[in-house]
Amino acid sequence: MKKRLASLLALLLTLGLFASPAAALEVEDARDLLQKYYVDEIPEEILSLESLDQILAALNDPYTVYLSAEEYQSFLSSVNGEAVVGIGVSIQTAFDSGFRIMSILPDSPALEAGLEAGDRIVAVDGVTLTEGSDVRSMISGAEGTSVTITVARQADGALRDYTLVRRAVVIPIVTYDKLDNAGLIDCLSFGDSTVDTIQEALESLDQDVSVWIMDLRSNPGGTSEAAAGSAGLFAGGAIMVYFRDSAGNYNYVFTRSSFPDLTDKPLIILTSPHSASGSELFAGAARDHGFGIAVGQRTFGKGIAQVIFDESNTGGDIFDGDALKITTYRFFSPDGTTNHIVGVLPTLMLSPENTAAAALLLSGKEPRISQREDYLKLELNGFSFYIDLDRAMEKENQPAFTELLESLPPAFSALYRGNGNCWQAVSPETATRELGLPYASRCPFSDLTGEPALEEQVATLASYGLVSGYEDGTFRPQETITRAEFCALLANALNLPAGSQAPAFSDTSAGAWYAPYVSAMASKGFIAGYEDGTFRPDDTITYQEIVTILSSASAWISMDGYELSQQPLTIGDWGKFHDFALWAQVPARNLTELGVTLDLSQPSAPADRGQAAGLLYQLMDVTHLFWCGASQNS
């Protein structure tokens, strides 16, 4: 692929802090910066609004914000690990039934009080928060003073009050230690000291550990340079991330060929819905360059990057200690995959309560040939992980061990039982049964036998919770699928949020089960209705309609898909795809070029559930949303 490259400003990859009303920055100066650098074209009716506050509100972008001088310094402190006075939380900018706490700092009032990542702050000192609340100024205050925070707990929505005393909190953005055979790195932010501290950890402990575990579960991001440099310590010199601006030009951040690759030990990354932005850059680099795996949950899904404009890079007197943070780029992993909205799927999807314990179980040493102890060997993403069954069968480890085996994606994992002398292939279900443990298959479908390729694809999708069957335990692969059902399948796989609350089409009721999925797909431009304004959700979808929808999705998911979407059909393409309708020929060409194998025989025929699942699996594989697909090794 040809990429037109331009010079790259220092980019910010973090969820950010709260912004105050714009006071010092002149609106004309702000308009010029937004018009020149914002990632999308801004409509004139927005740019012409009277105040910067109105412009930013109309943009509806929680990451494009004005920062007062005080807020800017506080923001820099949070990224770079300095001491700040407060309660010790990082809070998402966007309001969603409250302001979500993304992370809790160690040795902080928030941690001591029992606040948790995922809690939503709904009131401060009895004042109910709204979208326009300046929650940062409400929470901040002088050292030694108290503040009462009302939060809605993520698990049950129950309201809880916490009274905390503000104090200076040091933000240790990276700490490291050794536990048994694992080197542990806890990374709260990608800032100025991150690369040096991770390098120090690798140089001092690598010879003493079998596996590295890097905890990014509460890491909301940082800078692109720090995230890329941290990845380089595990991969050496390579491109770590691409950035695309509104004109379609690409920049990239890379580590030089001389960059030290300090370990060949596998890296296990712990992820959660609070791992965002720079964390997702790092995880995407690990996935694409193959220097580790991830266990946990799908990440936050922030695949856009910001530049902070201040007095250092504007070359004038526009700013005086304050700053304007502007979304300027969409970013993509080294293989050209977005994490925006879709997030980064972990290699193994595990519940929050079992994530850390499962990672530790994977940190066993390779048994010596002379050893007779019982082990499991897991082959995953080019690495061998060893599980000591004596340790795994300890009562406190059994839940994590069982869920770990249940999570294995069959398309790209292999399990063996034995010791240093001999290994025998074993299925996860057989292994748990032999050990006397319960096993709840994520793919219990009884009617996929006899179709090994489809069974593996469906089982892999099911291991991530992306497909489901019927109450009787069947998948019914030959049963047709409706247009609404396919929208639900793809919207769920890509983690698309519901679009407009109003029905996108005249025949899609707002109360229908499929309305959020159809709305989400229409908002992304992945589907279109008929000329009469209908969508016909209950009609059976055809094979070529699925192909067309997936091609539209591929242009959003991947750089390759985007470039293919800009290319016209050639005579040779028409000769190959002439049985497709005119509107489906370019999409069929695009998916084929990406590596999806299509059935060209009857494109206008109704599609069945097996075909839909198989095509979805292939799309996720060739666009590198999976960690260990065949396309990665091609």
N, C-alpha and C positions, 0 to 999 in steps of 0.2 A: 504494500500500500504506500502511495506517495503522500507525504504530509508536508504542508507548507508550515515552516517553523518561524516563529518570531521571538524577540527577546522577552524574557519573563521577569515580571516584578515579583518581589517576595510575597508569597501567598500565605493566607491564614486559613487553617483548616480546623475550625473549632466551632462549637455551638454558640459561644460568645456570652457576654453578660448583658445586663439591661441597659437600655439607652434612655437618656433624658431628653426633654424637649430641646430642639435645636435653638440655641440662643446666640452664640457668638458667630457661627458660620453664616455668611451672606447667602441668601437663596440663589442669587445668580451664579455664584461660584459653585454651589452645590449642583445646580442644574447642569453646568458645563461638565463637571466630573461624572455625573450620572449618565449624561448623554454620550459621553466618550467611552466610558468603561463598563457600563452595566451589561450583564450577560445577554439580555434580551432587549430588543428595541422597545423603548418606552413610548407609549402613545402621547401625542401632543397634548391631549386633554389632561393628562396627568402632570406632564412637565409644566404646564401653564398655571397650575394651582398656585395660590398666593404665597403659601409658606412651605418651608421644608417639612414641617411636621405633617402637613396635608399630603405632600408628595409621597413621603415615606409610608404614610398610612394607606394611600391609594395603591402603592406598589404591592402591599400585602406580602412583603418578604421579611421574615423575622430576622434575617441575617444582614440586611442592609439597614444600618442604624447610625445615628449620630451619637458620639461619645463626648461628654464634657471632659475637661482636663482631669478632674478627679476620677471619673469613671475609666478613662483611658489608662491612667496609672494603675488603678486597681486591676484592670484587665491584664496589663502586662505582668503584674505581680502574679496573677493566677496562672498564667501560662508558663512563667519562668521560675516558679518556685521560690517566691519571696514571702516575707511575713506580711500579713494583712490583719486588720482588726475587723472582727465579725463573728459569725457563728460557725463558719467552716463548711459551707455548701456551695456547689456549683449548680446553677439553676438555668433551665432552658428559657430562652427568650420568648418563645411563642406561648400564648395563653390557650389552654385547652382544659376547661373546667378547673382552672387553677394553673399555677406555674410549677412545672415538674422539676423535682430535685434530681439532677443527673448523677451527682457523686457526693460522698461525705468524706471530708478530710480526716486523716488520723489525728488523734490528740486534739480534738476540737469539741466545743460545746455541743454541736449537733450530734456527734457520735456518742458522747457521754449521755445525752438526753434520750437517745433511742430513735432519732430520725433515720429514715432509710431511703436509699436511692429508689426512685419511683414514686415516692410520696408527692402529692400535689399540694402546694401551699394555697389555701383558699382564703385565709384571713390573717392579718397582722394586727396585734393589739386590739382585736375585736372588730376591725374594719374589714368588711368583705371586699375581696379583690375583684377587679374587672379587667377586661383587656387593656384598658388605658391606665391601669394602676402603675405608679412608679414604685414597684415593690422593692427595688434595691435601696432606695433612700428610706423606705419604711423599715427595712430590716437593719440597715447600717446605723451606727451611732458610736458614741464615745465608749472607750474601754471601761468596763466595770458597770455599765448600765445594762438593764434587762429588757428583753423583748419577748412577747408571747406569740408563738406561731401556731396557727390552726392548720392541720394537714388532713387530707383525705388519703387513707392508706390504700396502696395499689391493690392489695389482695382482696379487700372486702368493701372498700369505699367508706369505711367507718371514719368519723371525724375524731381527731385527737388534738388536744392542746398541749404545747410544750413551752415552758418558760425557760429562757436561756440567758445567760450573762455573757455579754460580748467581751472578747479578749483577743489578744494578738495570736494568730494562728500561722505557724510556719507551714508552707506548702511543699512537702518533700516529693517532688514530682516523680522521682525514681528511687526505689530502695531495692536491695537484693539480699538473698540469704541462701543457704543450702539446707535441704530437708531430705534426709536419707540419700537417695540417688539422684535427686532432682535439684537443679539450680533454679531458684525462684526469683523472678523479676517482677516487681509491682510497679507499673508505670501509670501514673495519674495524668500525665500530660506530656506532649512532645514540645519541649521548650529548649532554651539555650543549653542546659546542662544534660539533657537526656542522652544524647549520643555518647558523651564522655563517660557518663555513669554506667551505661549498658556495656560500653567497651571495657570499663574497669571490672565489671562483673564477669564478663567472658574471659578476660585475661587472668583473673585470679582464681576462678572456680572451674573452668572448663575441664581440666584434667581430672577433676574429682567427681564429675557427675555423668550420668548416662543420658539424661534428657534435660532440656530447658523448658520451663513453664513461665510464660509471660502473661500476666494478668492485666487485661485491658477492659475489664467489665465496667469500670467507672471512669474510663478515659474519654472525655468529650472532644479531644483533638489536640490542636497545637499548630505548628508551622509545617509547611510542606518539606522544608529543608531538614528539620529534625526528624520527621517521620521517615523520609527517604533515607537519611543517613543512618537511622537506626536499623532499617531493613538491610542496608548495605553491609552491616556488620555480620549478617547471617548469609548474605548472597554474594558479596564482593561487588565488583563493578558491573552496573547494569542500569537500564532505564527503570525507574521505580513508579512513575506516574506521568500520564499525559493530561494536558489541559486544553480545552477547546473554547474559544471565545465566540461572540455572537456572529462573527463573520465566517466561522468555520475554520479559522487558523488554529494550528496546534503548537503548543510549547511542551516541553517536558523537563522533568527533574531527574538527574541521573547521578550515580556514583561512579567515579573514574575507575579505570581498570586497575589502578594501583591501590584501590580501597581495600582494607584488610577484611578478608573473610575469616572470622576468628573461630568458627566452630563447624564441625561436620555432624554434631549431635542434633537429633531432631528437636524442633521447637513446637511446643504445644501452646497455642494461644487460647486464653479464656475470653469468651465474648458474651455480651448481653445486649439487650435493647438500649443500654446506655453507652455502648461503645460507638463512637460517632466520628465522622469526618477523618481526621488524621489517623485515628485508630483503624478506620476502614481502609485508608490508603495502605497502612502497614499490613493489614490482614490480606488485602488484595495482592500485594507484592509477594507475601508468603505463599499464597495460593498459586500464583502464576509462575513464580520462580522455583517453587517446589522445595522451600527450605523448612517446611513444617506443616502442621495441621491446626485446625481450630475446633474446640469443643465448647458447647454452650448453646446460645440462642442466636437467632438472626439479629444482626446489628441494626443500629438506628436508621440508617438510610439517608445520610447527608452527603451527596455527591457533587456539591457545588462549593466553590472556593471563593474566598474574599480577599481583597486587598485593602489594607488600612491606609488611607490617605491622611497625612499629617504634614507638619512643617518640614519634615526631613525629605519628602519626596515630591512635593508640589512646586518647589522652587520659587516660592513667593511668600506673601504675608497673609495667605488665606486663613491659616490656622495659628492659634496661639496656645499650644498645649492640648487643644482638643483634637478630634479626629472624626473622619467619616469612613465607616466600614462599608464597602460596596461589594456585592456579589458580582464577580467578573468572569468566572470560568466554570464550566462543568469539567469534572475530572474523571479519568478513566484509569483502570489498572494497567500494568504492563502489557497484558494481552488485549487491551482495548475494551474492557468491560466496565459499565457503570455500576455504582452502588447506590445511586440516587433513588430513594424511595424503596427499591427492592432490597437494599441492605446487602450485607455479605452473609450468605448462608454458611454456617460452620460445616466442617467436615462431618462431625457427629452432632446431631441435634439432641441436647440433653436438657433436663429441667434445671432451673437455677440451684435448687438444693443439692443436686448431685454433680454439678459441673466440676468443682474443685476436687472432690474425692475421686471422680473418674480419672481426671488428669494424673493424679498421684498414683493411681493403680497402673497407669500406662508407663510409669517411670522405672520399672524394674530393670535390673541388669540382665544382660544376656547370660543364660546359664552356661556354665562350663560343661564340657563333654563328660567330665567325671561325675557331674551332679545327677542325682536320681529324683530330685524333687519334681513335683508336677507343675507345669506352666502352660499358659496359653501364649501363642505367638500371633500377633495381629499384623498383617501386611497392609499398609495404608499409605498412599501418596509417596511411594518409593522408600518408606522407612519400615523397619521391623520394631514393633513395641512388644515388650515381654511383661506378662501379668503373672505374678507369683500367686498361685491359687490358694496357698495357705493364708496369705494376707487378704486376698479377695473374699475368702469365706469367713473372715471375722465378722461378727454380727453387725458392727457399725458400718462395714464396707459393702454388705450384701445388696442394699438398695441401689447404690451407685454402680456396682458391678453388673447387676441384672439389667439396669437401664442401659449401660454401656453396650452390652451384647445385643439388646433389642434395637439399638440405634444404628447398627452397622448397615451401611448401604451396600446391597449385594453386587451392584455393578462395578464397584471398585474397592472391594475389601476382601481379604482372604484370612481365614482363621485356622489355626493349627493347635493341636494339643500334644504335649510330650515333654521332653527335657533336652538337655544338650546333646543327647545321643541320637534321638529319633523324633521326628515330627509327623503327625498324621492329620490330614485335613479333617475338619469337623465343622458342622453348621452351628450357628449360635444357639439354635433351639436344642440340638442334640447335646451341646456342651452344658447348657443349664439343666436339662433333664437329668443328665448323668450326675450332676452335682447336687441334685435334689432341690433346685431353685425354681420358682415360678417363671414362666416366660409368656409375655403378652406380645404376640407378633403384631407389628405395625402393618403387615400385609397378610391378613387372614383369608384372602380370597380363595375360594375353593374351585373356581372355574377357569383358572389360568394355566392349569397343567396341560402339557402338550404343545404349548407355545412358549418355549424357553426364553426367546429374545424378548417378547412382550412381557412375560412374567418378571424378568429381571428389571425391565424399565419401569413397570408399574410398582414393583416392590421398592425400587430406589426412590421413586417419587413419594411413595407412602412413608418411607423412612423419614422424610422431611415434613410429613403432614400435608402434602400437596395434592393428593387424590384420596378419594374415599369410595366405599362400595355401598352395598345395601345391607339392611338389617339381617338378612338371611345368610350373610357371609359370602356373597357373590359380588363380582365386579361387572359381569355381563358385557364382555368386550364387544360382542356382535350387535349389541343394542344401539340404535341410533341415538344421537345427541342433539338437543335443540340449540338454537342460537343463544338463548339465555343461559343454558347449562354450560356452554363453552365459555361464555363471558365470565361466569363464576369460576370456572377452572383456571383460566389464565389470570384473572384479577387476583385470585388467591395466591397463585404461584409467584406473581410479581409484587405481591404485598401492596397493591394499589389502594389508596384511600378512596372512600366514596366521593364521587364528584358532586355536582350541584344537586341540591335536594329536590329541585324541580325535575320531573321526568324529562329525559333527553329527547324522547319521541312521544308522539301523540297516543300510542297504544301501550306505553309502559307506565303502569300505575305506580305512584310513589309508595304505596303500601305493599307492593308485590315483593316476594322473597328475593327476586333477582334485581330489583331496582338499584340497590347500591352498586352492584357489579356492572350493570349496563351503564350506569351513570359514570362510574370510574373509567371504564373503557372508552366511553365517548369523550370524556374530558381529556384523555391522553391522545385522542385522534386515532385510536386503534380500530374503531368500528364506525360505520356509517349506515344510515337507514336507507329507505327507499324514497323515490321522488315524491310520494304522497305524504312524507313525514312520519311514516311508521317504521318500526323496527321488526315487528312480527316475531316476538321472543319465543313463541311456542312452535315456530316452524323448524323442521329438521335442517341443520346446517349442512352445507355441502363441503366436500373435500377441498375444493378450490377456494371456498370462503374461509376455511380454516387457514389455508396457505397464505391468503391475502392478509388476514389479521396477524398471523405470526410474523410475516415479513414487515408489517408496520411496527410491531413490537421490537423486532431485531434492530431497526434503525434507531430506536431509542436506547436499547440495551448496549449496543456495541459500536465501536468506531467503524469496523468493517461493514456492518449493516447500514450505518449512516452513509458511508461512501457509495455502497451499491445502490442505495435508494436514489442517488443523484445521477445514476447512469442510465441512458436510454437503452431500449431493446435493440439488439443487432439482428441482422437477417439470420445469422446462425442460431441465435436464441429463439427466434420465431419458429425455425424449423424444428427445434426440439420441443417447444411448448405450445405448438399450434392447436392442440386439443383443448387447451385452457381457454376460457373466455378472454377477450382482449384485456379486460381490467385485471385479470389474474396472471397474465403472462410474465410481466416484470416481477411481481412477487414470487412466482415459481422460480424464475431465474435467480433471484436474490437468495432464496433459501438454499437452492442447489449450490450456488457459489460459496455459501457459508459452510457447506458440508452436510446439509440435511439430505437424506435419501428420500425422494418423493416417489409415489406411485403415479406414473404418468398415464395409466390406462383409462381411467374413468373419472376425470377431475370434477365433472358436474354431478356425480352420483352422491347420494346422501352419505355422510361420514358416520362411522360408528365410534363407540367409546374407546375401543382399542386403538383406532387410528389417531384419535384426538390425544390420548395419553402418550402414544409413541412419538407423535410429532412434537408435543410439548417437551418430552424428555430430550429429544434430539436438539431442539432449539436451545434449551438450557445447557446442554453439553457443548455445542459448537460455539456458543457465546461465552463459555467459561464461567457460568454461574456456579457450576459444580467444581469441587476441588480436584477431583481425581478422574475426570472423564477421559475417554479414549482420545479425544481431540487434543488433550494436553500433552499426550505422549507421541503425537504424530509428527 
